[in-house]
Amino acid sequence: MTKQLYRADNSIMQTFAAGSVDLIYMDPPFNSRAKHRIKPSRSPAEPALAFNDTWQWNEQAQSSWEQLQNHHSAALRYTLSYLRTVLGPSPDLAYLCTLAEQISWTHRLLRATGSIYLHCASNYSHYLRLVMEGVFGRGNFRNQIIWSYRTGGVSKRHFARKYDVILFFSKSQDYHFRLPRYRSYQKKRYGYNPRYPEHYDEEAKSYYHLSVCRDVWEDIPAIGTSNRERTGFPTQKPEALLERILEASSKPGQLVMDPFSGSGTTLVVAERLDRCWQGIDRSNAAIATTQRRLQEAGITNYDKVETGRNP
Protein backbone atom coordinates (compact mmCIF):
# COMPACT_ATOMS: atom_id res chain seq x y z
CA MET A 1 0.00 0.00 0.00
CA THR A 2 1.23 3.51 -0.87
CA LYS A 3 2.13 5.47 2.27
CA GLN A 4 4.30 8.48 1.53
CA LEU A 5 5.18 11.69 3.34
CA TYR A 6 6.89 14.35 1.23
CA ARG A 7 8.83 17.30 2.64
CA ALA A 8 8.56 19.36 -0.51
CA ASP A 9 6.77 22.17 -2.25
CA ASN A 10 3.49 20.81 -3.57
CA SER A 11 4.62 21.52 -7.11
CA ILE A 12 5.99 17.99 -6.79
CA MET A 13 2.45 16.90 -7.71
CA GLN A 14 3.41 17.61 -11.31
CA THR A 15 5.77 14.62 -11.21
CA PHE A 16 3.16 12.12 -9.97
CA ALA A 17 1.31 9.77 -12.30
CA ALA A 18 -1.86 11.17 -13.86
CA GLY A 19 -5.12 9.53 -12.80
CA SER A 20 -3.55 7.87 -9.76
CA VAL A 21 -5.47 9.47 -6.85
CA ASP A 22 -9.02 8.70 -5.69
CA LEU A 23 -9.61 11.54 -3.24
CA ILE A 24 -7.86 14.84 -2.53
CA TYR A 25 -8.44 16.89 0.61
CA MET A 26 -6.86 20.30 0.15
CA ASP A 27 -6.54 22.64 3.14
CA PRO A 28 -4.28 25.46 1.89
CA PRO A 29 -3.40 28.68 3.74
CA PHE A 30 -6.34 31.08 4.13
CA ASN A 31 -4.47 34.30 3.21
CA SER A 32 -4.77 35.39 6.83
CA ARG A 33 -1.85 37.86 6.48
CA ALA A 34 -0.26 36.32 9.57
CA LYS A 35 2.74 34.27 10.62
CA HIS A 36 1.41 31.07 12.19
CA ARG A 37 3.43 29.51 14.98
CA ILE A 38 3.36 26.09 16.58
CA LYS A 39 3.69 25.36 20.27
CA PRO A 40 3.28 21.67 21.12
CA SER A 41 1.34 20.99 24.29
CA ARG A 42 3.33 20.12 27.41
CA SER A 43 6.43 21.83 25.96
CA PRO A 44 8.21 24.87 27.45
CA ALA A 45 9.89 25.64 24.11
CA GLU A 46 9.31 28.93 22.33
CA PRO A 47 6.70 28.71 19.55
CA ALA A 48 8.33 27.88 16.21
CA LEU A 49 7.21 29.28 12.87
CA ALA A 50 4.83 26.82 11.17
CA PHE A 51 4.24 28.86 8.02
CA ASN A 52 3.99 32.42 6.79
CA ASP A 53 0.52 33.09 5.37
CA THR A 54 1.29 36.36 3.60
CA TRP A 55 1.24 37.01 -0.15
CA GLN A 56 2.64 39.60 -2.52
CA TRP A 57 2.17 40.47 -6.16
CA ASN A 58 5.72 39.91 -7.39
CA GLU A 59 7.58 38.26 -10.27
CA GLN A 60 6.56 34.79 -9.10
CA ALA A 61 2.88 35.78 -8.96
CA GLN A 62 3.14 37.39 -12.40
CA SER A 63 4.74 34.18 -13.73
CA SER A 64 1.86 32.10 -12.33
CA TRP A 65 -0.61 34.48 -13.94
CA GLU A 66 1.08 34.18 -17.34
CA GLN A 67 1.24 30.38 -17.17
CA LEU A 68 -2.43 30.20 -16.28
CA GLN A 69 -3.29 32.36 -19.30
CA ASN A 70 -2.08 29.39 -21.37
CA HIS A 71 -4.28 26.93 -19.49
CA HIS A 72 -6.38 24.60 -21.63
CA SER A 73 -9.57 25.68 -19.81
CA ALA A 74 -11.03 28.84 -21.32
CA ALA A 75 -13.35 29.12 -18.31
CA LEU A 76 -10.37 29.34 -15.95
CA ARG A 77 -8.62 31.94 -18.14
CA TYR A 78 -11.75 34.11 -18.25
CA THR A 79 -12.28 33.70 -14.50
CA LEU A 80 -8.76 34.86 -13.67
CA SER A 81 -9.05 37.79 -16.10
CA TYR A 82 -12.24 38.83 -14.32
CA LEU A 83 -10.56 38.51 -10.91
CA ARG A 84 -7.68 40.65 -12.10
CA THR A 85 -10.16 43.31 -13.20
CA VAL A 86 -11.86 43.21 -9.78
CA LEU A 87 -8.81 42.83 -7.52
CA GLY A 88 -5.98 44.26 -9.62
CA PRO A 89 -2.38 43.02 -9.28
CA SER A 90 -2.66 42.57 -5.53
CA PRO A 91 -1.80 40.15 -2.71
CA ASP A 92 -5.31 38.70 -3.05
CA LEU A 93 -4.79 37.98 -6.75
CA ALA A 94 -1.36 36.46 -6.02
CA TYR A 95 -3.02 34.12 -3.51
CA LEU A 96 -5.78 33.09 -5.93
CA CYS A 97 -3.36 32.55 -8.84
CA THR A 98 -1.18 30.31 -6.67
CA LEU A 99 -4.18 28.21 -5.62
CA ALA A 100 -5.51 28.10 -9.20
CA GLU A 101 -2.19 26.65 -10.35
CA GLN A 102 -2.23 24.04 -7.56
CA ILE A 103 -5.87 23.13 -8.21
CA SER A 104 -5.05 22.52 -11.87
CA TRP A 105 -2.36 20.03 -10.78
CA THR A 106 -4.88 18.13 -8.66
CA HIS A 107 -7.25 17.77 -11.62
CA ARG A 108 -4.58 15.86 -13.56
CA LEU A 109 -3.92 13.54 -10.62
CA LEU A 110 -7.49 12.50 -9.92
CA ARG A 111 -9.01 9.37 -11.40
CA ALA A 112 -12.17 9.86 -13.47
CA THR A 113 -14.15 8.55 -10.48
CA GLY A 114 -12.29 10.75 -7.99
CA SER A 115 -13.29 13.80 -5.96
CA ILE A 116 -11.68 16.82 -4.32
CA TYR A 117 -12.63 18.76 -1.18
CA LEU A 118 -11.16 22.27 -0.97
CA HIS A 119 -11.22 23.70 2.56
CA CYS A 120 -11.17 27.51 2.49
CA ALA A 121 -12.02 30.66 4.40
CA SER A 122 -15.50 32.09 3.94
CA ASN A 123 -14.15 35.43 2.65
CA TYR A 124 -12.42 33.69 -0.31
CA SER A 125 -14.81 30.81 -0.98
CA HIS A 126 -16.78 32.72 -3.64
CA TYR A 127 -13.61 33.42 -5.64
CA LEU A 128 -12.33 29.87 -5.21
CA ARG A 129 -15.61 28.32 -6.28
CA LEU A 130 -15.26 30.16 -9.60
CA VAL A 131 -11.68 28.88 -9.89
CA MET A 132 -12.79 25.33 -9.11
CA GLU A 133 -15.57 25.55 -11.71
CA GLY A 134 -12.99 26.82 -14.21
CA VAL A 135 -10.81 23.74 -13.61
CA PHE A 136 -13.34 20.97 -12.90
CA GLY A 137 -16.37 22.31 -14.77
CA ARG A 138 -19.54 23.79 -13.34
CA GLY A 139 -21.42 20.51 -13.84
CA ASN A 140 -19.05 18.70 -11.45
CA PHE A 141 -19.85 20.92 -8.47
CA ARG A 142 -21.43 18.77 -5.73
CA ASN A 143 -21.69 20.76 -2.51
CA GLN A 144 -20.69 23.88 -0.69
CA ILE A 145 -20.30 22.48 2.81
CA ILE A 146 -20.49 24.81 5.80
CA TRP A 147 -18.41 23.63 8.76
CA SER A 148 -19.68 25.61 11.73
CA TYR A 149 -17.77 25.78 15.01
CA ARG A 150 -17.62 27.83 18.22
CA THR A 151 -13.99 29.00 18.42
CA GLY A 152 -12.52 32.36 17.35
CA GLY A 153 -14.02 34.94 15.00
CA VAL A 154 -15.48 37.34 17.60
CA SER A 155 -15.59 41.07 16.85
CA LYS A 156 -17.47 44.15 17.99
CA ARG A 157 -17.73 45.40 14.40
CA HIS A 158 -19.46 42.45 12.70
CA PHE A 159 -21.28 39.19 13.45
CA ALA A 160 -18.99 36.49 14.83
CA ARG A 161 -17.36 34.56 11.98
CA LYS A 162 -17.83 30.95 12.98
CA TYR A 163 -17.53 28.77 9.90
CA ASP A 164 -15.28 27.55 7.10
CA VAL A 165 -16.36 26.50 3.62
CA ILE A 166 -15.49 23.14 2.04
CA LEU A 167 -16.04 22.98 -1.74
CA PHE A 168 -16.80 19.46 -2.97
CA PHE A 169 -16.21 18.72 -6.66
CA SER A 170 -15.99 15.47 -8.59
CA LYS A 171 -13.85 14.97 -11.67
CA SER A 172 -16.73 13.48 -13.66
CA GLN A 173 -20.36 12.45 -13.30
CA ASP A 174 -19.25 8.89 -12.49
CA TYR A 175 -17.82 9.39 -9.00
CA HIS A 176 -17.87 7.39 -5.77
CA PHE A 177 -20.04 8.72 -2.97
CA ARG A 178 -21.51 7.08 0.12
CA LEU A 179 -23.98 9.29 1.99
CA PRO A 180 -22.79 9.67 5.61
CA ARG A 181 -25.07 9.55 8.61
CA TYR A 182 -24.51 11.08 12.00
CA ARG A 183 -25.96 10.73 15.49
CA SER A 184 -29.03 12.90 15.94
CA TYR A 185 -30.49 13.35 19.42
CA GLN A 186 -33.42 15.37 18.08
CA LYS A 187 -36.68 14.07 19.51
CA LYS A 188 -38.86 15.37 16.70
CA ARG A 189 -39.64 12.49 14.33
CA TYR A 190 -40.15 14.53 11.16
CA GLY A 191 -38.84 12.43 8.28
CA TYR A 192 -37.90 9.59 10.64
CA ASN A 193 -37.20 6.34 8.79
CA PRO A 194 -37.99 3.15 10.74
CA ARG A 195 -35.15 1.38 8.92
CA TYR A 196 -32.81 3.35 11.17
CA PRO A 197 -33.94 2.52 14.72
CA GLU A 198 -33.06 4.37 17.87
CA HIS A 199 -29.93 3.57 19.83
CA TYR A 200 -29.03 4.38 23.42
CA ASP A 201 -25.93 6.41 24.24
CA GLU A 202 -24.69 5.30 27.66
CA GLU A 203 -22.42 8.31 28.08
CA ALA A 204 -25.05 10.89 27.11
CA LYS A 205 -27.86 8.91 28.77
CA SER A 206 -30.06 9.60 25.79
CA TYR A 207 -31.48 7.93 22.71
CA TYR A 208 -30.35 8.86 19.21
CA HIS A 209 -30.97 7.79 15.63
CA LEU A 210 -28.75 8.01 12.55
CA SER A 211 -29.70 11.01 10.48
CA VAL A 212 -28.74 11.87 6.91
CA CYS A 213 -25.77 14.24 6.80
CA ARG A 214 -26.64 17.68 5.39
CA ASP A 215 -24.31 20.26 3.89
CA VAL A 216 -24.15 22.22 7.16
CA TRP A 217 -21.89 20.43 9.65
CA GLU A 218 -22.48 21.67 13.17
CA ASP A 219 -21.80 18.44 15.04
CA ILE A 220 -18.00 18.42 14.65
CA PRO A 221 -16.21 20.76 17.09
CA ALA A 222 -12.94 22.50 16.25
CA ILE A 223 -9.72 21.56 18.03
CA GLY A 224 -9.71 23.30 21.41
CA THR A 225 -6.86 23.78 23.87
CA SER A 226 -7.95 20.78 25.95
CA ASN A 227 -8.68 18.46 23.01
CA ARG A 228 -6.71 15.19 23.23
CA GLU A 229 -5.97 15.41 19.48
CA ARG A 230 -4.26 18.78 19.80
CA THR A 231 -0.70 18.91 18.47
CA GLY A 232 -0.18 22.67 18.72
CA PHE A 233 -0.15 23.09 14.94
CA PRO A 234 -2.12 26.31 14.29
CA THR A 235 -4.44 25.09 11.49
CA GLN A 236 -5.06 21.55 12.73
CA LYS A 237 -8.44 20.06 11.73
CA PRO A 238 -10.35 17.46 13.80
CA GLU A 239 -10.14 13.81 12.87
CA ALA A 240 -13.95 13.54 12.78
CA LEU A 241 -14.03 16.04 9.90
CA LEU A 242 -11.64 13.96 7.81
CA GLU A 243 -13.38 10.72 8.77
CA ARG A 244 -16.62 12.04 7.30
CA ILE A 245 -14.95 13.12 4.06
CA LEU A 246 -12.91 9.94 3.59
CA GLU A 247 -15.81 7.63 4.36
CA ALA A 248 -18.09 9.54 1.97
CA SER A 249 -15.74 9.76 -1.02
CA SER A 250 -13.26 6.87 -0.85
CA LYS A 251 -13.11 3.13 -0.28
CA PRO A 252 -10.64 0.97 1.66
CA GLY A 253 -7.47 0.47 -0.34
CA GLN A 254 -7.92 3.63 -2.42
CA LEU A 255 -5.39 6.47 -2.48
CA VAL A 256 -6.05 9.69 -0.55
CA MET A 257 -3.82 12.75 -1.00
CA ASP A 258 -3.33 15.84 1.14
CA PRO A 259 -1.05 18.39 -0.57
CA PHE A 260 -1.06 20.64 2.54
CA SER A 261 -0.79 17.91 5.16
CA GLY A 262 0.02 20.24 8.08
CA SER A 263 -0.30 18.29 11.33
CA GLY A 264 -1.02 15.01 9.51
CA THR A 265 -4.70 14.58 10.35
CA THR A 266 -5.62 13.25 6.90
CA LEU A 267 -2.80 10.70 6.99
CA VAL A 268 -3.66 9.37 10.46
CA VAL A 269 -7.35 9.03 9.55
CA ALA A 270 -6.55 7.41 6.18
CA GLU A 271 -4.39 4.82 7.95
CA ARG A 272 -7.14 4.06 10.46
CA LEU A 273 -9.70 3.65 7.66
CA ASP A 274 -7.40 1.36 5.64
CA ARG A 275 -6.72 3.84 2.84
CA CYS A 276 -3.44 4.43 1.03
CA TRP A 277 -2.11 7.95 1.51
CA GLN A 278 0.26 10.66 0.31
CA GLY A 279 0.97 13.80 2.31
CA ILE A 280 2.96 16.84 1.17
CA ASP A 281 4.17 19.85 3.14
CA ARG A 282 7.13 22.19 2.72
CA SER A 283 7.20 23.27 6.37
CA ASN A 284 9.79 21.58 8.59
CA ALA A 285 7.51 22.19 11.58
CA ALA A 286 4.60 20.46 9.82
CA ILE A 287 6.69 17.44 8.83
CA ALA A 288 8.10 17.10 12.36
CA THR A 289 4.59 17.33 13.84
CA THR A 290 3.25 14.75 11.37
CA GLN A 291 6.09 12.31 12.02
CA ARG A 292 5.61 12.58 15.76
CA ARG A 293 1.88 12.03 15.37
CA LEU A 294 2.35 9.03 13.09
CA GLN A 295 4.79 7.53 15.57
CA GLU A 296 2.39 8.04 18.48
CA ALA A 297 -0.28 6.24 16.43
CA GLY A 298 2.12 3.34 15.82
CA ILE A 299 2.45 4.12 12.10
CA THR A 300 6.04 3.52 11.01
CA ASN A 301 5.77 1.65 7.70
CA TYR A 302 5.77 4.63 5.35
CA ASP A 303 8.25 6.30 3.01
CA LYS A 304 9.56 9.77 3.79
CA VAL A 305 10.75 11.67 0.73
CA GLU A 306 12.70 14.94 0.96
CA THR A 307 13.34 17.28 -1.96
CA GLY A 308 15.51 20.35 -1.51
CA ARG A 309 15.73 22.63 1.50
CA ASN A 310 12.41 24.21 2.38
CA PRO A 311 11.68 26.75 5.15
Buried (B, 14 or more C-beta within 10 A) or exposed (E): EBBBBBBBBBBBBEEBEEBBBBBBBBBBBBBEEEEBBBBBEEEEEEBBEBBEBBBEBEEEBBEBBEEBEEBEBEBBBEBBEEBBEEBEBBBBBBBBBBBBBBBBBBBBBBBEBBBBBBBBBBEBBEBBBBBBBBBBBEEBBBEBBBBBBEEEEEEEEEEEEBBBBBBBBBBBEEBBEEEBEBEBEEEEEEEBEEEEEEEEEEEEEEEBBBBEBEEEBBBBBBBEEEBEBBBBBBBBBBBBBBBBBBBBBBBEEBBBBBBBBBBBBBBBBBBBBEBBBBBBBBBBBBBBBBBBBBEEEEBEEBEBEEBEEBE
